[in-house]
Structure formats: structure tokens, C-alpha cells
Amino acid sequence: MEIQTMLIFGLILIISLLIPWHEGLLKKNKYLYITVIALGLAFALRASFMDYRSGDYNTFLANWVEYFRVSGGFKGFSESVGNYNVPYLYFLALFSYLPLNDLYLIKLLSIFFDVVLAFGIMKLAGVFTRSVAKRLAAYLITLLLPTVMINGAMWGQCDSIYTSLALLALWFALSDRPKLSMVFFALSFGFKLQAVFILPICLVLLFAKKIKFWHLFIFPVTYVAEIMPAVLFGRPFMKTLLLYFDQADSVGNGLNYNSPSLFSMVSGDVNIAALSAVGVACAFFFVCAILIWAWYRHENLNNEAILGITLLFVAGIPFLLPHMHDRYFFMLDVLALLPAVLWASYAPVAVFASFASLLCYYSYFNNAYLLQLKYGAFALIAVLIVYLTFTAEKLNSRRHDVYLP
């Protein structure tokens, strides 16, 4: 790596150490030693991936940065480029001005948000427990999670950005900061459309009186503010505002794109259009059923019940929808760590979630299947059953929020 890249990498490492120190989690020497070792391992593994150029980087990301470079940086927003929303493209435009390897810059951005992601899980854990060990475990395990390391440092993808923003939004809501919650949900949605997997929780938060109805209007205001810099540089407002609607018409004709969704179990000559419609309908009714259930039990919507419903959304929606890709369960991979850390008996469920995604990651990087993707789908069915049971238990008990030991 270039010396400048190494300095930025080292700065992110220092920040990752300062976060648990600032949170008061490293007062005991044993926790300090564990943290240093864990972070050393997490960043050493990331460093080993930095020179890897994925197919997505070679085909898309490198070309997008080059587009901005030859188009005058932010002036390039006067024309359409790529299939990502403009908030992520702002970073690529910025990178085009810098005399550094854009491969490293793209990966460093994702690695920085890996740290933000770990911070978000740690703060969410703090909503449920005062235990230093559990909060620190949530932080460190997130940074060591295989799909998190591979996604950013190896693949060069940005799923840690929208996921970290969404989990911070959930933390703000459960911590009685509804305005910030709506801002961060909108920021998450602005980076990736896949944030929709968690967005139905906003209605549940409304039922639980964690947010008020008028807070929902902060979402569109924030989203418009996100896209305005691109508009000011010449991008048409309506085209930018409705970008995701245009993308919905270009999802492709395949039932499944290397994901462990329900449709990974479908093979042979099938009516793709009909099955796609069935999948969309199933996902819609799944969300509606959970929302009706939450409304009916709104007096029992404590933080644990909200967590259970969130897990059902981020697992169930992409599982039922057609046209899903290999990285669309990234949010589940990360959020599944939370109950695993809080209640040890749920650790196998987090392993199942990661197993499902890793099967897809393996096939992407090796152009071959370690196991058929349907086994990942079977694992996710088990995940959904466990989380459904967990949520039912919380919704059927009297509402009260307590700290775990």
C-alpha cells in the first residue's frame, strides 16, 4: 500500500480503538488486551485484502471514478453514471480529485464504515444491557464477522454504509431521539435501496410511541437534502428523486441472483413472471401481517419486541422477494449478532445467517458452489422460525424495558 493509504488505514485503526475506550469499556486490563488482539486481527485481515480487485470493482467502480476524473469531478453529475444513488457517488467524485489509488480509497471508505457499523451494534446492545463484556463483544465480533470483512475490504462494496446508518437510526429511536432516527433512516435509504428491508419498522416505532406521526416527514426532507448537491451540479431533480423507481424496472429477469432466498430452491423451466408476482405478494402480506400483529399488541411493544420484529423484516423481506442478490442479507448478518451477544442461546442463529450469506460469497469469488444455495435458504427458514418464536414471546408478555445483566 502507498504511504498515504497506510496512514489513513492506521488512523481508522486508532479510531476503532478509541471508540470502546471512550465508551468506558476498556477499564479492565483484560478487556484492553482482548480488544487490542481482536482489532489487530481484524485490521491485519483487512490489510491482506486491500490489493484484491473484484469483478465489481473492475467492471463498475473503477470506471465510475474514472468518469468523474475526466468529467471534472462533481461537474460529472450533470450526466448519469452508474446504478448507485448519488450519496455514494459523492465519495467517488471526491476520490477523483485525490492522487491516491481509488481501489484503496473505496475500500478505506467501507472499512471506516465497518467501524461505524460496530459502533452502532455496540450502542444497540447498550439499549438492552449494561454489561461491559456484552457491549464490547458486540463491537469486536462485528469487526471480525467474515461477511463484514469480505464485503468491504475484499469486495470493495459499501453495504456497511447503509447498514450502519440504519442501525444507528434504530438505536436513536430506542433511545428516545426520534428526529435523529428519521434523519438516519433517510440517510441509509439514500445510499442503498436495500434499506427498505428495515424501513417498515418505522411504523412499528409509531405504534410503540417511539416516534410521532409528524416525525415521519423528516424522512423525505432529509432525502431531498441528500440529493440536492447532485442537482446543483446539473443532475435533473425529478430523475434523481425517482432514481429508485427507474431501477425497479431494471432488476432483471432472473428469479434469483446468487442469493439464499426462497427462490434458490426453485429450478427447472418455470414461469418467472408468475413466480415473481407470487414472491412480491408474499413479501407484501408478510409485512402487513407483522404490522397488524404489532398494532394489535402495541401495548406490549417493548424494545425486545421491536428488535424481534426488526429481525423478522430484515430476514423475511429479502427471503420472500424475487430478484435478490448475494449481498442483500448483509443487514441480517450483522443484526443477528445482537441477540446472539445478549442471549447466548441465540448464537447458533447468527451462525446460520452468516452461513447462508457465505455460501453466496464463496460462489461469487470462486465461480463454483461449495454447497447448493438452497441449503442457505433452509438455514434462513430456521432463522425465521426462531425469530418468529422470539417475537411472539416478547409480544405476548407485559410491556416493560429492563436491562440485562
C-alpha positions as a Markdown table, in Angstrom:
| # | Residue | x | y | z |
|---|---|---|---|---|
| 1 | Met | 0.0 | 0.0 | 0.0 |
| 2 | Glu | 1.0 | 3.6 | -0.6 |
| 3 | Ile | 2.3 | 5.5 | 2.5 |
| 4 | Gln | -0.8 | 7.8 | 2.4 |
| 5 | Thr | -3.0 | 4.8 | 2.3 |
| 6 | Met | -1.2 | 3.2 | 5.2 |
| 7 | Leu | -1.6 | 6.4 | 7.3 |
| 8 | Ile | -5.4 | 6.5 | 6.6 |
| 9 | Phe | -5.6 | 2.8 | 7.4 |
| 10 | Gly | -3.7 | 3.4 | 10.7 |
| 11 | Leu | -5.9 | 6.3 | 11.6 |
| 12 | Ile | -9.1 | 4.2 | 11.2 |
| 13 | Leu | -7.4 | 1.5 | 13.4 |
| 14 | Ile | -6.7 | 4.1 | 16.1 |
| 15 | Ile | -10.3 | 5.4 | 15.9 |
| 16 | Ser | -11.5 | 1.8 | 16.3 |
| 17 | Leu | -9.5 | 1.5 | 19.5 |
| 18 | Leu | -10.6 | 4.9 | 20.8 |
| 19 | Ile | -14.3 | 4.1 | 20.5 |
| 20 | Pro | -14.5 | 1.4 | 23.2 |
| 21 | Trp | -12.0 | 3.4 | 25.3 |
| 22 | His | -14.3 | 6.5 | 25.1 |
| 23 | Glu | -17.3 | 4.3 | 26.0 |
| 24 | Gly | -15.5 | 3.2 | 29.2 |
| 25 | Leu | -15.3 | -0.5 | 28.1 |
| 26 | Leu | -11.5 | -0.8 | 28.5 |
| 27 | Lys | -11.0 | 0.0 | 32.2 |
| 28 | Lys | -10.1 | -3.6 | 33.0 |
| 29 | Asn | -6.7 | -4.7 | 31.6 |
| 30 | Lys | -8.1 | -8.0 | 30.3 |
| 31 | Tyr | -10.7 | -6.1 | 28.1 |
| 32 | Leu | -7.9 | -3.9 | 26.8 |
| 33 | Tyr | -5.7 | -6.8 | 25.9 |
| 34 | Ile | -8.6 | -8.6 | 24.2 |
| 35 | Thr | -9.5 | -5.5 | 22.3 |
| 36 | Val | -6.0 | -4.9 | 21.0 |
| 37 | Ile | -5.7 | -8.5 | 19.9 |
| 38 | Ala | -9.1 | -8.6 | 18.2 |
| 39 | Leu | -8.6 | -5.3 | 16.4 |
| 40 | Gly | -5.1 | -6.3 | 15.4 |
| 41 | Leu | -6.5 | -9.4 | 13.8 |
| 42 | Ala | -9.5 | -7.6 | 12.2 |
| 43 | Phe | -7.3 | -5.0 | 10.6 |
| 44 | Ala | -4.5 | -7.4 | 9.6 |
| 45 | Leu | -7.0 | -9.5 | 7.7 |
| 46 | Arg | -8.4 | -6.3 | 6.0 |
| 47 | Ala | -4.9 | -5.2 | 5.1 |
| 48 | Ser | -4.3 | -8.6 | 3.4 |
| 49 | Phe | -7.3 | -8.0 | 1.1 |
| 50 | Met | -6.5 | -4.4 | 0.1 |
| 51 | Asp | -4.9 | -5.3 | -3.3 |
| 52 | Tyr | -7.6 | -7.6 | -4.4 |
| 53 | Arg | -9.6 | -6.3 | -7.3 |
| 54 | Ser | -13.1 | -7.8 | -7.5 |
| 55 | Gly | -15.1 | -8.1 | -10.7 |
| 56 | Asp | -17.4 | -5.4 | -9.5 |
| 57 | Tyr | -14.5 | -3.1 | -8.9 |
| 58 | Asn | -13.0 | -3.7 | -12.4 |
| 59 | Thr | -16.3 | -3.5 | -14.2 |
| 60 | Phe | -18.1 | -0.7 | -12.3 |
| 61 | Leu | -16.4 | 1.2 | -9.5 |
| 62 | Ala | -13.1 | 1.9 | -11.2 |
| 63 | Asn | -14.9 | 3.1 | -14.3 |
| 64 | Trp | -17.2 | 5.4 | -12.3 |
| 65 | Val | -14.3 | 7.0 | -10.6 |
| 66 | Glu | -12.5 | 7.5 | -13.9 |
| 67 | Tyr | -15.7 | 9.0 | -15.3 |
| 68 | Phe | -15.7 | 11.7 | -12.6 |
| 69 | Arg | -11.9 | 12.2 | -13.1 |
| 70 | Val | -12.3 | 13.0 | -16.8 |
| 71 | Ser | -15.6 | 14.9 | -16.3 |
| 72 | Gly | -14.2 | 17.4 | -13.8 |
| 73 | Gly | -15.2 | 15.7 | -10.5 |
| 74 | Phe | -18.5 | 16.9 | -9.2 |
| 75 | Lys | -19.3 | 18.5 | -12.6 |
| 76 | Gly | -19.8 | 15.0 | -13.8 |
| 77 | Phe | -23.2 | 14.9 | -12.0 |
| 78 | Ser | -24.7 | 16.7 | -15.0 |
| 79 | Glu | -24.8 | 13.3 | -16.6 |
| 80 | Ser | -26.0 | 10.0 | -15.3 |
| 81 | Val | -23.3 | 7.5 | -14.2 |
| 82 | Gly | -23.6 | 4.1 | -12.5 |
| 83 | Asn | -26.6 | 2.5 | -10.9 |
| 84 | Tyr | -26.0 | 3.7 | -7.3 |
| 85 | Asn | -27.8 | 6.6 | -5.7 |
| 86 | Val | -25.9 | 9.9 | -5.6 |
| 87 | Pro | -24.8 | 10.0 | -1.9 |
| 88 | Tyr | -22.3 | 7.1 | -2.6 |
| 89 | Leu | -21.3 | 8.7 | -5.9 |
| 90 | Tyr | -20.3 | 11.9 | -4.0 |
| 91 | Phe | -17.5 | 9.9 | -2.4 |
| 92 | Leu | -16.4 | 8.6 | -5.8 |
| 93 | Ala | -16.4 | 12.1 | -7.2 |
| 94 | Leu | -14.3 | 13.2 | -4.3 |
| 95 | Phe | -11.9 | 10.4 | -4.8 |
| 96 | Ser | -11.4 | 11.5 | -8.4 |
| 97 | Tyr | -9.6 | 14.6 | -7.2 |
| 98 | Leu | -7.1 | 12.7 | -5.0 |
| 99 | Pro | -3.7 | 11.5 | -6.2 |
| 100 | Leu | -4.3 | 8.1 | -4.5 |
| 101 | Asn | -5.2 | 4.7 | -5.8 |
| 102 | Asp | -9.0 | 4.7 | -6.0 |
| 103 | Leu | -9.1 | 1.0 | -5.2 |
| 104 | Tyr | -7.7 | 1.8 | -1.7 |
| 105 | Leu | -9.9 | 4.8 | -1.2 |
| 106 | Ile | -13.0 | 2.8 | -2.0 |
| 107 | Lys | -12.0 | 0.1 | 0.4 |
| 108 | Leu | -10.9 | 2.5 | 3.1 |
| 109 | Leu | -14.3 | 4.2 | 3.0 |
| 110 | Ser | -16.0 | 0.8 | 3.6 |
| 111 | Ile | -13.6 | -0.1 | 6.3 |
| 112 | Phe | -14.3 | 3.2 | 8.1 |
| 113 | Phe | -18.0 | 2.4 | 8.0 |
| 114 | Asp | -17.2 | -1.1 | 9.3 |
| 115 | Val | -16.1 | 0.7 | 12.4 |
| 116 | Val | -19.3 | 2.8 | 12.4 |
| 117 | Leu | -21.3 | -0.4 | 12.0 |
| 118 | Ala | -19.6 | -2.0 | 15.0 |
| 119 | Phe | -20.2 | 1.2 | 17.0 |
| 120 | Gly | -23.9 | 1.0 | 16.0 |
| 121 | Ile | -24.2 | -2.6 | 17.2 |
| 122 | Met | -22.4 | -1.7 | 20.4 |
| 123 | Lys | -24.8 | 1.2 | 21.1 |
| 124 | Leu | -27.8 | -1.0 | 20.3 |
| 125 | Ala | -26.5 | -3.6 | 22.7 |
| 126 | Gly | -26.3 | -0.9 | 25.3 |
| 127 | Val | -30.1 | -0.4 | 25.0 |
| 128 | Phe | -30.6 | -3.8 | 26.4 |
| 129 | Thr | -27.7 | -4.4 | 28.8 |
| 130 | Arg | -25.2 | -2.6 | 30.9 |
| 131 | Ser | -22.7 | -5.5 | 30.7 |
| 132 | Val | -19.3 | -4.2 | 29.5 |
| 133 | Ala | -18.4 | -7.7 | 28.3 |
| 134 | Lys | -21.5 | -8.0 | 26.1 |
| 135 | Arg | -21.2 | -4.5 | 24.6 |
| 136 | Leu | -17.5 | -5.0 | 23.9 |
| 137 | Ala | -18.3 | -8.4 | 22.4 |
| 138 | Ala | -20.9 | -6.8 | 20.1 |
| 139 | Tyr | -18.3 | -4.3 | 18.9 |
| 140 | Leu | -15.4 | -6.7 | 18.3 |
| 141 | Ile | -17.4 | -9.5 | 16.8 |
| 142 | Thr | -18.9 | -7.2 | 14.3 |
| 143 | Leu | -15.5 | -6.2 | 13.1 |
| 144 | Leu | -14.5 | -9.8 | 12.9 |
| 145 | Leu | -17.6 | -11.1 | 11.1 |
| 146 | Pro | -16.5 | -12.8 | 7.9 |
| 147 | Thr | -19.1 | -11.2 | 5.7 |
| 148 | Val | -18.3 | -7.7 | 7.0 |
| 149 | Met | -14.6 | -8.1 | 6.3 |
| 150 | Ile | -15.1 | -9.6 | 2.9 |
| 151 | Asn | -17.8 | -7.2 | 1.8 |
| 152 | Gly | -15.7 | -4.0 | 2.2 |
| 153 | Ala | -12.0 | -4.8 | 2.4 |
| 154 | Met | -12.1 | -7.6 | -0.2 |
| 155 | Trp | -15.1 | -7.0 | -2.4 |
| 156 | Gly | -15.0 | -3.2 | -2.2 |
| 157 | Gln | -18.7 | -3.0 | -1.6 |
| 158 | Cys | -20.5 | -0.4 | 0.5 |
| 159 | Asp | -23.1 | -2.3 | 2.4 |
| 160 | Ser | -21.6 | -1.3 | 5.7 |
| 161 | Ile | -22.6 | 2.3 | 4.9 |
| 162 | Tyr | -26.3 | 2.0 | 4.6 |
| 163 | Thr | -26.5 | -0.8 | 7.2 |
| 164 | Ser | -24.6 | 1.2 | 9.8 |
| 165 | Leu | -26.8 | 4.3 | 9.2 |
| 166 | Ala | -29.9 | 2.1 | 9.6 |
| 167 | Leu | -28.8 | 0.5 | 12.8 |
| 168 | Leu | -27.8 | 3.9 | 14.2 |
| 169 | Ala | -31.3 | 5.1 | 13.3 |
| 170 | Leu | -32.8 | 2.2 | 15.2 |
| 171 | Trp | -30.6 | 3.0 | 18.2 |
| 172 | Phe | -31.7 | 6.6 | 18.2 |
| 173 | Ala | -35.4 | 5.5 | 18.1 |
| 174 | Leu | -35.0 | 3.1 | 21.0 |
| 175 | Ser | -33.0 | 5.8 | 22.9 |
| 176 | Asp | -35.9 | 8.4 | 22.6 |
| 177 | Arg | -34.3 | 10.5 | 19.9 |
| 178 | Pro | -36.9 | 10.2 | 17.1 |
| 179 | Lys | -35.8 | 13.2 | 15.0 |
| 180 | Leu | -32.3 | 11.8 | 14.6 |
| 181 | Ser | -33.8 | 8.4 | 14.0 |
| 182 | Met | -35.7 | 9.6 | 11.0 |
| 183 | Val | -32.7 | 11.5 | 9.6 |
| 184 | Phe | -30.5 | 8.4 | 9.8 |
| 185 | Phe | -33.2 | 6.1 | 8.2 |
| 186 | Ala | -33.4 | 8.6 | 5.3 |
| 187 | Leu | -29.6 | 8.7 | 5.0 |
| 188 | Ser | -29.5 | 4.9 | 4.9 |
| 189 | Phe | -32.2 | 4.8 | 2.2 |
| 190 | Gly | -30.2 | 7.4 | 0.3 |
| 191 | Phe | -27.2 | 5.2 | 0.0 |
| 192 | Lys | -28.9 | 1.9 | -1.0 |
| 193 | Leu | -32.4 | 0.9 | -1.9 |
| 194 | Gln | -31.9 | -2.3 | 0.3 |
| 195 | Ala | -32.6 | -0.1 | 3.3 |
| 196 | Val | -36.3 | -0.8 | 2.6 |
| 197 | Phe | -35.8 | -4.1 | 4.3 |
| 198 | Ile | -35.7 | -2.4 | 7.6 |
| 199 | Leu | -37.9 | 0.7 | 6.9 |
| 200 | Pro | -41.3 | -0.9 | 7.9 |
| 201 | Ile | -40.0 | -0.8 | 11.5 |
| 202 | Cys | -40.8 | 3.0 | 11.4 |
| 203 | Leu | -44.5 | 2.1 | 11.6 |
| 204 | Val | -43.9 | -0.2 | 14.5 |
| 205 | Leu | -42.0 | 2.6 | 16.2 |
| 206 | Leu | -45.0 | 4.7 | 15.6 |
| 207 | Phe | -47.3 | 2.1 | 17.2 |
| 208 | Ala | -44.9 | 1.9 | 20.2 |
| 209 | Lys | -44.9 | 5.7 | 20.5 |
| 210 | Lys | -41.2 | 5.8 | 20.0 |
| 211 | Ile | -41.8 | 8.3 | 17.2 |
| 212 | Lys | -44.7 | 10.7 | 16.5 |
| 213 | Phe | -46.5 | 10.9 | 13.1 |
| 214 | Trp | -45.0 | 14.2 | 12.2 |
| 215 | His | -41.5 | 12.8 | 12.7 |
| 216 | Leu | -42.1 | 10.7 | 9.5 |
| 217 | Phe | -42.0 | 13.9 | 7.4 |
| 218 | Ile | -38.3 | 14.3 | 8.4 |
| 219 | Phe | -37.6 | 11.4 | 6.2 |
| 220 | Pro | -38.5 | 12.9 | 2.8 |
| 221 | Val | -37.0 | 16.3 | 3.8 |
| 222 | Thr | -33.7 | 14.6 | 4.6 |
| 223 | Tyr | -33.7 | 12.5 | 1.4 |
| 224 | Val | -34.3 | 15.6 | -0.7 |
| 225 | Ala | -31.4 | 17.3 | 1.1 |
| 226 | Glu | -29.2 | 14.3 | 0.2 |
| 227 | Ile | -29.7 | 14.5 | -3.5 |
| 228 | Met | -29.6 | 18.3 | -3.8 |
| 229 | Pro | -25.8 | 18.6 | -4.2 |
| 230 | Ala | -26.1 | 16.5 | -7.4 |
| 231 | Val | -29.0 | 18.6 | -8.6 |
| 232 | Leu | -27.0 | 21.8 | -8.0 |
| 233 | Phe | -24.3 | 20.3 | -10.2 |
| 234 | Gly | -26.7 | 19.8 | -13.1 |
| 235 | Arg | -28.5 | 16.5 | -12.5 |
| 236 | Pro | -32.2 | 16.7 | -13.2 |
| 237 | Phe | -34.2 | 16.9 | -9.9 |
| 238 | Met | -37.1 | 14.6 | -10.8 |
| 239 | Lys | -34.8 | 12.0 | -12.4 |
| 240 | Thr | -32.6 | 12.0 | -9.3 |
| 241 | Leu | -35.6 | 11.9 | -6.9 |
| 242 | Leu | -37.2 | 9.0 | -8.7 |
| 243 | Leu | -34.0 | 7.0 | -9.3 |
| 244 | Tyr | -35.1 | 4.0 | -7.3 |
| 245 | Phe | -38.3 | 3.8 | -9.4 |
| 246 | Asp | -36.3 | 3.7 | -12.6 |
| 247 | Gln | -34.1 | 1.0 | -11.0 |
| 248 | Ala | -37.2 | -1.1 | -10.2 |
| 249 | Asp | -37.7 | -1.5 | -13.9 |
| 250 | Ser | -34.3 | -2.9 | -14.5 |
| 251 | Val | -34.0 | -5.6 | -11.8 |
| 252 | Gly | -33.5 | -8.3 | -14.5 |
| 253 | Asn | -35.4 | -11.4 | -15.5 |
| 254 | Gly | -33.9 | -13.9 | -13.1 |
| 255 | Leu | -35.8 | -15.2 | -10.1 |
| 256 | Asn | -32.7 | -15.2 | -8.1 |
| 257 | Tyr | -29.2 | -13.8 | -8.5 |
| 258 | Asn | -26.9 | -15.9 | -6.3 |
| 259 | Ser | -28.8 | -15.2 | -3.0 |
| 260 | Pro | -30.1 | -17.7 | -0.4 |
| 261 | Ser | -33.7 | -16.5 | -0.9 |
| 262 | Leu | -36.8 | -18.7 | -1.2 |
| 263 | Phe | -36.2 | -18.8 | -5.0 |
| 264 | Ser | -32.8 | -20.5 | -4.6 |
| 265 | Met | -34.9 | -23.7 | -4.1 |
| 266 | Val | -36.6 | -23.2 | -7.5 |
| 267 | Ser | -35.1 | -24.9 | -10.5 |
| 268 | Gly | -36.1 | -26.1 | -14.0 |
| 269 | Asp | -38.3 | -24.4 | -16.5 |
| 270 | Val | -40.7 | -22.2 | -14.6 |
| 271 | Asn | -42.9 | -19.2 | -15.2 |
| 272 | Ile | -40.6 | -16.5 | -13.9 |
| 273 | Ala | -43.2 | -13.6 | -14.2 |
| 274 | Ala | -45.8 | -15.6 | -12.3 |
| 275 | Leu | -43.4 | -16.7 | -9.5 |
| 276 | Ser | -42.0 | -13.2 | -9.2 |
| 277 | Ala | -45.5 | -11.8 | -8.7 |
| 278 | Val | -46.2 | -14.5 | -6.1 |
| 279 | Gly | -42.9 | -13.6 | -4.3 |
| 280 | Val | -43.8 | -9.9 | -4.2 |
| 281 | Ala | -47.3 | -10.7 | -2.9 |
| 282 | Cys | -45.9 | -12.9 | -0.2 |
| 283 | Ala | -43.4 | -10.3 | 0.9 |
| 284 | Phe | -46.2 | -7.7 | 1.0 |
| 285 | Phe | -48.5 | -9.8 | 3.0 |
| 286 | Phe | -45.7 | -10.8 | 5.3 |
| 287 | Val | -45.0 | -7.2 | 6.1 |
| 288 | Cys | -48.7 | -6.4 | 6.5 |
| 289 | Ala | -49.2 | -9.4 | 8.8 |
| 290 | Ile | -46.4 | -8.3 | 11.1 |
| 291 | Leu | -47.6 | -4.7 | 11.2 |
| 292 | Ile | -51.1 | -5.9 | 12.1 |
| 293 | Trp | -49.7 | -8.1 | 14.8 |
| 294 | Ala | -47.6 | -5.3 | 16.1 |
| 295 | Trp | -50.6 | -2.9 | 16.1 |
| 296 | Tyr | -52.8 | -5.5 | 17.9 |
| 297 | Arg | -50.1 | -6.0 | 20.5 |
| 298 | His | -48.9 | -2.4 | 20.6 |
| 299 | Glu | -49.2 | -2.2 | 24.4 |
| 300 | Asn | -46.5 | -4.9 | 24.6 |
| 301 | Leu | -44.1 | -3.3 | 22.1 |
| 302 | Asn | -41.0 | -3.1 | 24.4 |
| 303 | Asn | -37.5 | -2.8 | 23.0 |
| 304 | Glu | -37.0 | -6.5 | 22.8 |
| 305 | Ala | -40.3 | -7.0 | 20.8 |
| 306 | Ile | -39.1 | -4.2 | 18.4 |
| 307 | Leu | -35.8 | -5.9 | 18.0 |
| 308 | Gly | -37.6 | -9.2 | 17.2 |
| 309 | Ile | -39.8 | -7.5 | 14.6 |
| 310 | Thr | -36.8 | -5.8 | 13.0 |
| 311 | Leu | -35.0 | -9.1 | 12.7 |
| 312 | Leu | -38.1 | -10.6 | 11.0 |
| 313 | Phe | -38.2 | -7.7 | 8.5 |
| 314 | Val | -34.5 | -7.9 | 7.5 |
| 315 | Ala | -34.7 | -11.7 | 7.2 |
| 316 | Gly | -38.1 | -12.2 | 5.8 |
| 317 | Ile | -38.5 | -9.5 | 3.2 |
| 318 | Pro | -35.4 | -10.4 | 1.1 |
| 319 | Phe | -36.1 | -14.1 | 1.7 |
| 320 | Leu | -39.5 | -13.8 | 0.0 |
| 321 | Leu | -38.8 | -11.3 | -2.7 |
| 322 | Pro | -37.6 | -12.3 | -6.2 |
| 323 | His | -34.5 | -10.9 | -8.0 |
| 324 | Met | -32.4 | -10.8 | -4.8 |
| 325 | His | -28.6 | -10.7 | -5.0 |
| 326 | Asp | -25.9 | -12.3 | -2.9 |
| 327 | Arg | -25.3 | -9.3 | -0.5 |
| 328 | Tyr | -28.9 | -8.5 | 0.3 |
| 329 | Phe | -28.8 | -10.3 | 3.6 |
| 330 | Phe | -25.9 | -8.2 | 4.9 |
| 331 | Met | -28.1 | -6.4 | 7.4 |
| 332 | Leu | -29.4 | -9.6 | 8.8 |
| 333 | Asp | -25.8 | -11.0 | 9.1 |
| 334 | Val | -24.9 | -8.0 | 11.3 |
| 335 | Leu | -28.1 | -7.5 | 13.3 |
| 336 | Ala | -28.3 | -11.2 | 14.1 |
| 337 | Leu | -25.2 | -10.7 | 16.3 |
| 338 | Leu | -27.2 | -8.6 | 18.7 |
| 339 | Pro | -29.5 | -11.4 | 20.2 |
| 340 | Ala | -26.5 | -13.7 | 19.9 |
| 341 | Val | -24.5 | -11.5 | 22.2 |
| 342 | Leu | -27.4 | -10.6 | 24.5 |
| 343 | Trp | -28.6 | -14.2 | 24.9 |
| 344 | Ala | -26.0 | -16.9 | 24.2 |
| 345 | Ser | -28.7 | -19.4 | 23.2 |
| 346 | Tyr | -29.2 | -17.4 | 20.0 |
| 347 | Ala | -25.6 | -17.6 | 18.9 |
| 348 | Pro | -26.4 | -20.6 | 16.5 |
| 349 | Val | -29.0 | -18.5 | 14.8 |
| 350 | Ala | -26.3 | -15.8 | 13.9 |
| 351 | Val | -24.1 | -18.6 | 12.6 |
| 352 | Phe | -27.0 | -19.8 | 10.4 |
| 353 | Ala | -27.5 | -16.3 | 9.0 |
| 354 | Ser | -23.8 | -15.9 | 8.2 |
| 355 | Phe | -23.6 | -19.4 | 6.7 |
| 356 | Ala | -26.4 | -18.5 | 4.2 |
| 357 | Ser | -24.5 | -15.4 | 3.1 |
| 358 | Leu | -21.1 | -17.0 | 3.0 |
| 359 | Leu | -22.4 | -19.7 | 0.6 |
| 360 | Cys | -23.2 | -16.9 | -1.8 |
| 361 | Tyr | -19.9 | -15.0 | -1.2 |
| 362 | Tyr | -18.0 | -18.3 | -1.9 |
| 363 | Ser | -19.7 | -18.8 | -5.2 |
| 364 | Tyr | -19.1 | -15.2 | -6.3 |
| 365 | Phe | -15.4 | -15.4 | -5.7 |
| 366 | Asn | -14.8 | -18.9 | -6.9 |
| 367 | Asn | -17.4 | -19.2 | -9.7 |
| 368 | Ala | -18.5 | -22.5 | -8.2 |
| 369 | Tyr | -20.8 | -23.6 | -5.4 |
| 370 | Leu | -19.4 | -25.0 | -2.2 |
| 371 | Leu | -23.0 | -26.2 | -1.4 |
| 372 | Gln | -26.2 | -25.6 | -3.3 |
| 373 | Leu | -27.7 | -22.2 | -2.3 |
| 374 | Lys | -30.9 | -24.0 | -1.2 |
| 375 | Tyr | -29.1 | -25.0 | 1.9 |
| 376 | Gly | -28.7 | -21.4 | 2.7 |
| 377 | Ala | -32.4 | -21.0 | 2.2 |
| 378 | Phe | -33.0 | -23.8 | 4.7 |
| 379 | Ala | -30.8 | -22.1 | 7.2 |
| 380 | Leu | -32.8 | -18.9 | 6.8 |
| 381 | Ile | -36.1 | -20.7 | 7.3 |
| 382 | Ala | -34.7 | -21.9 | 10.6 |
| 383 | Val | -33.6 | -18.3 | 11.4 |
| 384 | Leu | -37.1 | -17.0 | 10.6 |
| 385 | Ile | -38.8 | -19.7 | 12.8 |
| 386 | Val | -36.5 | -18.8 | 15.8 |
| 387 | Tyr | -37.1 | -15.1 | 15.4 |
| 388 | Leu | -40.8 | -15.6 | 15.0 |
| 389 | Thr | -40.9 | -17.5 | 18.2 |
| 390 | Phe | -38.7 | -14.9 | 19.9 |
| 391 | Thr | -41.0 | -12.1 | 18.8 |
| 392 | Ala | -44.2 | -13.9 | 19.8 |
| 393 | Glu | -42.7 | -14.4 | 23.3 |
| 394 | Lys | -42.0 | -10.7 | 23.7 |
| 395 | Leu | -45.3 | -9.5 | 22.2 |
| 396 | Asn | -47.3 | -11.9 | 24.5 |
| 397 | Ser | -45.6 | -10.6 | 27.6 |
| 398 | Arg | -46.3 | -7.4 | 29.5 |
| 399 | Arg | -44.5 | -4.4 | 28.1 |
| 400 | His | -41.5 | -3.3 | 30.2 |
| 401 | Asp | -38.0 | -2.4 | 29.3 |
| 402 | Val | -35.3 | -3.8 | 31.6 |
| 403 | Tyr | -31.5 | -4.0 | 31.4 |
| 404 | Leu | -30.0 | -7.5 | 31.1 |
| 405 | Pro | -27.1 | -8.3 | 33.4 |
